[in-house]
């Protein structure tokens, strides 16, 4: 009988699924007690529980009591009502526990389903592009902060040589690689040649036509036919051809150029949704003609929001370095680099002249230069308005025989002499005001050029003569290092001028949110 008493008090310690069965056993036992040994019921009612339990059992029963009520028999006779009450209490305990488990399980399942839905929810093309740009930014930042020995990828790329000519060679290289991996350009198909989809490929505005042609017929992995995949959108009109076909000579009326640009923007913004999504902030145009900035004013949104790639990168006339790109002016007679400049000259080549310039009286700076230094019988500083016909040296040979090449601005700030000097590995001397130099986002122009203020032109010989041989050789070495970034290739090659222009656009696209904020 003591064993039976022990079993009765251990009900609360058993799993809930066994409660109903045990209750039936208890009820049967109660009938048995009433019939045969009622003295045992007195013991169950009055004896302390500790008398029948070990210390471990008491501890376990106390813990379980908070979950299951202890079933006790308090009378010698068990009535049917009492039996039903015990049975009902047991059922209630089991039901409540099942309810709690079901609710908890249901909540957990619902949360898991919602989490899975979010994980599997397809993202839009725009979100996908922005995530890719975010990863590119993070990668560039890591490269910029890494120590030299941590970025071994540069060493493995034989086509890239870092150095002091870059603001941060690791950051530039990583940004360039991210551009190659991700950047997609959509070229609008609207418009007809020659003003659209065409441009000059030789002479003074060579770069304008060559870039348009490369985007139309080359561009390789950068161009996409799917505008939804594009990071930037190119408007392939030529300002030089606008001037040729729409402008009336000597009228100085630029209204037809502005009207053309306004109409073009109206067409693409009406026909496609891409312009209106960012108000043109992810669109770009390219112009090397001096009137490129004037033409862009035909559309206020293009002028203020879009990326303008301009040779005339004059901050005093509205050029904004934060969003616009300075385009190097490249003058290719007949469309090719002059024969003398196609291959870099030997580093040890003799350069007897300190500096050289020859050019007409264009703009406000050249007259100052010629007034102080023209036609002086000075074998060190050779400055001409026009080369003497009897001269044994031509223009490019003079460059190859000079240490420094003077590059004053003309009517506008840009000068093709800068690129010519780089081809000749003649250290450029920049004589300009308010001019943003090409690719200055990544290049340290002070590492391969000399910048002289207009007010310092009278002291030009003193300034250049004061540059020691060691410093000159450092500058010359810098010119040799950056030469590849200013060369036009057909087809385009890695790190050449075409890719450097695209990289400048890529940098602005990476900063798009700041541009339109």
Steps between C-alpha positions, in 0.01 A plus 500: 500500500789733557598453136153606391515813713833592343359461147208722579717789614730468195224579248611861468847388395390292198465626140165660418409236239481234778274696733166367369612138524635547850184675612303193401736284702467732799125492485501123491742497791270727695214255463733228615603695810143576596401137487797336666722731708353832599772553758740566216291798391540650846874471459484673162302789644686559827851369464765751382621442142861500614432173668453329165757684281875520471669843489550476119136412451388791717706739292365362176140510622531860613627605159222321322229633731512835327396329177258226611265519800559226754214252502413402855220281648357667808207269587459139570221467241554609137179621341427513127509881508849494648614251239368726223671803657834321505454388142401852388802659672733254331346569160532876559871470578570302183287726280667818626845359444412391144357844433818671620719270293283549192503880537876508552560268205265703280676829587842351432386355169340828389815697582715250311272518196510881498878497530528255212265713287717805560811303416356365179322819394641603159676837494457753223769579243549838660555347845740248351703777333515706820613198703778443250606864524499477880729197484728688258521800735586276794769323298655830392502630858674186622762534227554867581571421866709188442876502547716449192583139584131414549400576143683238300244506216673806352826309482330216316360734232785557255302769317494735796796669665426712805706788623502855629310631195179365659319648795450147628615230261328220692166679505526590131589147399217348705252754362616425147460125553152552647412709193615222269298247696176691541455815291235493227423789265184534295536707182178666388395408148292813441629754247654483155857549372698712455402704807421188704694171498793669322773756559840627381774236513796717400649845556435714804182337633611142435412375847131588460439289192730216604323453831156501335618246241650276767176505697295430186716230343739382772473540877500120532378386838403850611209551262164338565193479278280460808440844652377341824852364559675833438678705765526804271336618177695666218348768277713461182458841338797701371521870584772540236263373231222721641726798441580376150141430390279726714708810574510797266866614473582832664146536636609404854144377548517176697122460532479218238746294706303547820172420322643175365612389847163596651314301232724197545446491876127544445491199266690259725319612816161450333582171330691339788459503881872517580554876483207575729612251768800716594422822309799421279758448776611162360523630140808646332598693191846561353625805310844633415383808312538824694124549479415173674400675825279745306321216319433317827307800629221413256379264773523641854481148646785379278705806587448470877450126558662298224866404468656729238828375357661820367832618363399850608524417870485858624368543854435870437250399229301246699715187483435300819783256586273307736277382214670603174804338334800682351575361154856521360514685170680282244594644162584223254592627156347255255363297792832350612769585753786680320771260388765659723283453810362150448771331702636641825842660446802342671532619862856615435412710192675837487279802577704819454208746540355593836148569369307539173176650366365592158142617441268781397350780705187329631335586828623723783812310615703448184544874431659535844737211432600631157543854623761391753679219317431509125793517258761546765835376389496251784611146432352381829144634482373463141170685453353568153170618364579302187803286435751664264481348154878467499498302823660155463266366768128440469248545781515148643878477473527817708287326763723195496807721552355703790481419869180698557212576263292813565123436484309829524121504463351632178149641461392243757690336784596171332802462275596208273865577581466325835443162336759573230755577771418174678546305174843667459584437868557872533390617845181710453498852644135592562426869444130531573235626739188321629593184306423158648766266362392166344475194725602703804275273710774238486811672357736727695585756234769648723690171455543548124433867415576853613221751558590867470257781576434758230647772721826301516554487121768776512700273736454190285868440422597552862234255621585225251874556531469458876377142464800278571603202291375249753156663517485526121576130458228419752248706302611347172463151644147594606418610144617164370280323759178681404554500122286189448199674660493761222547275197213427259496138383277333248369272633529638850747345744501475878596820681501710179317831462167338407503290816617793711202704378265214585666467840439868571131449418500185715632696799215749469246219474638346818425832669156540342307527826717791611461666162122510511468562876 
